[in-house]
Amino acid sequence: MAPVGERNENMGAIAGDDDDNEAQNLWATILGEVQSSSASNLPSTKSVLLLGDNESGKTTLVAKLQGVEEPKKGTGLEYYFIDIKDEYRDEKARLGVWVLDGDPSHNGLLKYCITKDNFEHNLVLLVASMSNPWSIMESLEKWTSVLREHIDRLKLQHEDRREYEESLVRFFQEYTEPEEGQTSQSVVAPRRDVNPLHPSASHTEEDRVLLPLGENTLSQNLGIPIVVVITKTDAISTLEKEHDYREEHFDFIQQHIRKFCLQIGAALVYTSVKEDKNCDLLYRYLEHRIYGFPFSQQAYVVEKDSVFVPTGWDNEKKIKILYENLSSMKAEDCYEDVIVKPMTRKPVQRDAEVIAEDEQVFLVKQQMQLSKQPAPGAAGESPLRPPAAATNKQSTSPRPTTPQLDGKNPQNTSEGMLANFFNSLLNKNTRTPVPTKADKAAVTRDATAELERLTRSKKTPEVKPNGPDSAAS
C-alpha cells in the first residue's frame, strides 16, 4: 500500500492534466467560433453598376436605396455605397454602387467598375424611365450593347466565362416560386461559402432533373446577373391624360420589356421614388440576389405601375397572357411604330406689339428737337453765307484774288456779284451751321438763275456810235 503522501501527489498530477485538457478544449472552441464567424461575415467585395440614359432617375433611385432624401448628382462616374445588415446574424456590410453618366463619351470609365478580377462579384442595373416610354427599348438595347462590348474587352478566360454563363442558366432552371403566405423567416438561407450571384452546381442534387430553357431564354447570355429597373412609373397617369394611353398600351410595353429581359436573363422591377413603389422590394431583392438573404416575394404583373418579375420566373407562355388585351395592335408590331414619340410643338414666336405714340406727344417732341438747333442767319442772307459779324473772324489763309473783268470794278458788275457769292463760300466760318438739303437746293436755284441772267445780257447786241471811225472800220 502506497504511502498517503505519495497517493496525494498522484491525484494532484491527474487533476493538473484534466485542467490542461479543458484549457485546450476551450481554446479550440474559441478558435472554431472565430473561424465560423469570419466565414459567415458578409463579404465586402460586392458591387452594383447602374447604366442608363441621363434623366432616367439613376441617382434618385440610389439615394432612395440609401435612405437619403436629397440626392447628390455628379458627372462621369459616381460612387456610392448602401448599408446592408443581416438582422438574423447581426452582420453588416457596405454594398458599393457605381453610377455611369448617360453621356456615351464616359463609357470608357467602365474599366474602373467591372474588371477581370471582380467580375464574379458584380450585378448590373439597367435603368429606363416610364416618363419616356417611346425610348425604353432603344435605351435598354443600347446599354446592353455597351455592357457586352466592355465584357468582351476584359478577355476573361474561356473556362471562367463559360462557368459564369452556366451559373445563370442553373439559376433559371433551379428557381422555385415561394409559396403563398410564406415569410422570409421560413425560407432557408443559403450557405455563405457559395456566391449567390454565380451559384455552383449542388453535388447533393446531381440526380435532380432540370428542364431545358425556352428558345429565347438567355439567348444573349452575358454571364453577369442583370436587373432591369423601370423608374418613374408615376408618369403613367400623365401618359393617360396627355397622350391618350390606354391599358393595352401599357400591356404592349410590358410584354416587349419582359421578352427583352428573358433574352438576357434579367429580373424586372417597376419603381416610383415619388410614390415610393417597389423601392423597398428592389432593396430586398438585391440583398437576396447578391448576399443570399431569404426572399419570399412572389412575382406580380397585375398592376401596370408596380410590376415585379424575379429572375427565373418568367417564360413565353406567361408573357402571351398579355396578348389577350391587345385589340388595336399586335404583339409582334414594331415597338417604335406603336409607342410613337409625340411631336414637340415649338411655341410660336410672335413679334412684340408696338403701340403708336400719340400724335400730339410726337409733335411736341419734334418741336423741342427743332428748338435746340442753331437759329438761321439774318433775314435776306443766304443760309450758306456767314453772318456779318463773322466776316471779321475769318482765317488768315490767303484769299484768292478776284479777277478784273474788262478793267472795271467787279463790285459794280453782275460778274462781281457772282464772284462775291463764291468768295463767301470759300471763306465761310467753320462755326457756320451745316446746310440742309433744302438750303443746297435753294442755293443751286439762285446760282442757276444768276447764270441764265448773265447769259442773256451777253447775247444783247451792243449799240455803236456813228462817226468816221465807224465808217473806217
NORZI-V790854 format. One line per field, one symbol per residue. phi: phi as a letter, one per 20 degrees, with the letter a starting at -180 (. if undefined). burial: + if it has 9 or more other ideal C-beta (glycine too) atoms within 8 Angstrom, else -. Layout:
phi: ???
burial: ???
This chain:
phi: .ffffffffffffffffffffffffffffffffffffffefffdefbcddcrffmenfffffffffneedfdedcmcdccbdfdcefedlccbdefcdcefffgfefffffeeddfedgfddcddedcdffcffdffffffffffffffffffflffgfffffffffffffffefcffffnfdffeeffffeedfffcfefffecfefedffeffeflfcfemcfcceddelffffffffeedlfdgffffffffffffffffdmdeccecbffdldmffffgfffgffednffbcfefbceffdbfbcffoeebfffffffffeedebdfeffgffeeefffeefffeefffeeffffffffffffffffefffffffnefgeeffffefedffeffeffefedlmdfffedfffffffffffffdfffefgffefffffffffffffffffffffffffefeferffffff
burial: ------+---------------------------------++---++++++++--+++++++++++----------++-+++++-+----+-+++++++++----++-++--+++--++-++++++++++--+++++-+++-++-+++-++--+-+---++-+++-+++++++++--+--------+------+-++++-----------------++--++++++++++++++++-+++----+--++++++++++++++++++++++++++---+++-+++++++++++++++++-++----++++++++++-+-++--+---+--+-+-+--+-++----------------------+-------------------++++++--++----------+--+----+--+++++++++-++--++---+------++-++--++--++-++---------------+---
